[in-house]
Amino acid sequence: MVQNLISESSLETLNEAKDKLKSNFSDRISSFSEKELSKKLLKEDLDKNNQASINAHLQSLNSQLDKILNKNSSHLKHEVLYFEFAKGITLFDMITGVFDLRAIIRGANYISSQHFYKNAIGSYTKNVLCLYIGGLEFSCIPLNLRLGIEIYFKNLIGYTVAYKTNLTGKYKDKVNVYPLSISEILKFFSHKKYKKYIRLPMDINIIRNVNYWSNNLVHTGITTFPWQSMSAIDFLKPLFYTSHENGHLHIEGYNYLNLEYTQDNLNSDLNKFLSNNFRKIEVITAKRDDNKPPFEGAYYYPKHNKANSAESKRRKDHYT
């Protein structure tokens, strides 16, 4: 019964926000392109004086409310979504004052170390008390997306390990394992000299924006607004498509490497990009065979396929 009351109160908050979006902000909820929206929604700080950021949140919130308030959304976990959105809208209104809500719902906007630890125990043990107020699995969406992006790109190049050799100082010539970060990989593929190595079905800057945003939860435990999480999933959808436009399906998705360039070319440029006057970086990757499947998924543009080459050129022209 208590759960039903919470759901009803949460739904009241959602409907109030939706009504005010429609009546007061209809001219401010559909103005940004996907690339602009990802930047303003996921990278810019939200405060009452940043109107562009507020408008981006309104656009995202409106879009996601359309999904969860839709009568045909029976596949969604409404109890979780209603509460998460209600507490998110309440906090958003406290920061910006745009809605002046009557119905408010408060809940946790921070995941503590104990919450993570108890949740880990609860994954295999019954009756574990975790006092997080909200949907912990939903709140961890940024963690899942962050891991998904990193694993995707490291598998894309066949990454196994990286080494750093010191070129100067007391520890000159000393070799250590180098913790190659996903931000470095994304920066490499974004560079005008090296973006030729990959032909993504989306703008890589959107992926970088999602990765930047997801790190906030990773490093601070502070949760994000629920519409940010659902929008981030929408932004990344093309990267994780499991269907090919030729009708083929692959459950692990697709690898968008440009196979016109050799693995040696890519590795050489990646090592050059990561190295400087103080260090030499060597990234070790599993040997690539362009005639066999990659480590994960399948190549979207297999080598020696004229039809795919033409399509890859179209995508390259579109996203560059």
N, C-alpha and C positions, 0 to 999 in steps of 0.2 A: 504493500500500500504506500509506504514512504517513497519507494522508487517511482510509483505512478505519479505521486504529487510532484516530485522533482521534475519528471518528464513534462508534466502539464505546465509547471511554472517556467521551465526552460523554453518550451514551445511558445509560450506567451511572449517571452523576450524576443524570440526569433521573428514572430509575426509582427511585433511592434517595429522592429528594425526594418523588416521588409516593407512594411507600409510607409515608413518614413523615407526609405530609399526611393520608393516609387513617387511619393508626393513632393519631396523636397530636393532630391538629388538626381533626378532623371537625366539632367544635362551633364552630369559629372561621373557617370558610371560606365562609359564605353569609349573613352577618348584615347587610350593608349594602345599602341601595337604590342604584340607579345614580347618583343625584345625590350621595349620601353617599360612595360609593366613588370617584367622580371627584375629589372634594375631598381625601379622605384619601390616595388613591393618588398624585395628581398635584400637590398643593399643599403637603402637610405634609412636614416633614423626617423622614427615616427614622433612628431611632436605637434602641438597645436598651431605652430607657426610655419610648418612645412606643408603647404596646401597641396603640392604635387604628390607628396607621399600619402596624404590623407585621401586624395582622389583615387590613387592606385589601390588603396585598401578598400575603398567603397566599391570600386569596379570589381575587385576580386570577391569581396563579400557578397555582392549582389549575384554574381555568377554562381557561386557555390550554394547560396541559399536557394536559388532556382532548382538546383539538383536535389537537395535534401528535403525540400518542401513539396516536391513533385509527387503527385498521387501514384505515379508508376515507379516509385523508388523503393519498392518492398525489399530489394536486395541489400539495402543499406542498413547499417547498425544504428537505428534511429536513437535508441536510448543514449548511446555514447555521443553521437553527433549533436543531439539537442543540448546536452549538458555542456559539451566542449564549446559549442558555438555561443551558447548563452553566457558562459563565463568570459569567453573571449570578447564578445560584443560589450559586456559590462565594463571590462578593463579598457577596451578601445574608447568607450564613451567617457570614462574617467580621465583618459589622457587628452582627448580631443574636444569633448563636450558637444559633438555634432548631433547626437540623438536626443539628449535630455530624457533618458529612459524612465519609465514608471516601473517596469518590471526588471529587476536586476537579479543576477545569480553570481555568487562569488565561489571561487574554488582555487586550487593550487595553480600557480604559474611557475613553479620551480620543482625540479626533481632532485631530491637530496641523494647523497651517497647511500643512505640507508634504504631509500626507495629502490635504487638500482640493485642493491645487494639482496634485499628481500624478494624482489621480483625474480632474480636469478635462482634463489632457493625455491621459489614457488613454481618454477618451470618443471620441477620434478617431485615436489613435496606438497602434500595436501595441508590445508588449514594453516597456511602461512599468512600472518597479519601484515599487510602493507597499507600504511595509512595515507597513501597518496589520494588526494581528493580529485578524482577525474579518471579518465580513461588512459592508463599508463601506456598501453600498447599504441594508442592513437598519438599520444604525446611524443612517442619515440619515432615517429615517421621521419624526422630529419636524420636520425641515426641510420635508419635503413637506406634512405636515399644517398646519404654520404658514403656508406659502404658500397652501395650498388654502383655509384659513379667510379669509385676508386678501383673496384674489382673489374669493372667493365674495361676501363682504359689500360689497366695493367695486363689483363688477359689479351686485349687487342694487340699489344706489341709483343706478347709472349714473355713478359718480365719474370725473371727468377730471382735476381739479386743485383745489387750495385755496390761498387767499391770506390772509396776515395783515397787518393794518394796525395799527401801533403807535399807541396813544392817548395816551401820556404820554412824558415824558423827552426826551432829546437827539434821538432818532430819531422823534419824533412825526410821524404821517402817512406815514411810510415804509412801503412795501408790499413784502412778500417772499412767495415761495412758501412755503406752510405744509405740513410733512410730516405729513399726517393719518395717525395710527396706527390699527391695527386694534383696539387696546385701547380707544381712545376711541369707536370705532364700536360696539363691543360694550357698552361702558358706557352709551352713549346708548340703545340698544335695550333695555337692562335696566332703565332708569329707569321708575318707575311712571307718570310723565306721558307717556312716549314709546313705551312698549312696544306701544301700540295700532297702531303703524305696521307691525308685522310679526307674522305668525302662523306660527311655526315648528312643525315636527313633533316638537320636543324642547325640553327646558329650556335656555334660553340660558346659564344659569350653568354647565352642563356644558361648553359650547363655550368659555366664558371660562376654565374650569379647564384644558382641553386647551391653549388658547393660552398660558396662563401657564406651563405645564409645558414646552411646546415651546421657549420662549425660552431655557431653560437651555442647550441645545445651541447655539442660534444665537449666544449671547453668550459662552459659555465653552469650547465644544468638548468638554465632559464628556458622555459618552453616558449613556443611561438604561437601566433594566432592561428586558429584551426584553418581559416581560409588560405593562409599562406601555405600550410602543409598540403592541402588539397590542390592548390594552384601549382605548387612545385611538382606534384605528381603529374598533373596535366602537361606542364612544360616539358617534362622528360619522356613523355609517352613515345614520341618518334624514335628516340634512342633505343627504346626497349621493345619496339615492334617485333612480333614473332611471325608476321606474314610478309611475304615478298609480293611486289606488285605483279609478278608473273604467275601468281596463284600458289606458289610453294609456301609451305609452313615449316618453321623450325622452332621447337619448344624453347631453345636457348637463345633465340634471337639471332642478330646478324652482326658481323664484323665489317666495318666500313673502311678498312684500309684501302689505299690506292695501290694496287699490286703492280702498277706500271713502274714503281720504284722498288729497288731491291731492299732486302732487310739490312744489308750492309750499309746502303745509303742512309737509311733511316737511323740506324744505330750510331753511325759516324756523326751525323748532324746532331742527334740527341746528346751524345757525349760532349760534343763541341759546345752546345748550348748550355750545358750544366757546368762546364769547367770554366776556370778563370786563372788569373796569374798566381793564385795561392793554392789551388787544388786541381787535380785531374780526376774527373769522374768517368767511370766505365760501367755502363749498364749491360748486364749479361741477360740475354734472352734465349729462349728455346729456339732451336733451329727451325726456320719456317720452310715449309714445302707448299708452294702455291697450288699444287695439284691435289693436296689433301686438306681436310677441314682444319680450321684454326683451333686453338686451344679451347675456345668456347664458341658455340654457335656455328654459323656458316658464313662464308664470304658473300656479301651482298653483290659485289661486282667481281665474279670469278675472272681469272685471267683468260685472254684470248676469246672473249665473247663480244662481238661487235655490237649487238643490241644493248648489252649492259654498258659497254663503253660509251655509247651515245647517250644513254640515260645518266651515266655518271657525269658526263660533261654538262648535261642540262642542270643537274643538281649543283655541280661546282659553280656554274655561272650564276645560279640563283643565290647561293649562300656566300659568294665572295664579291 
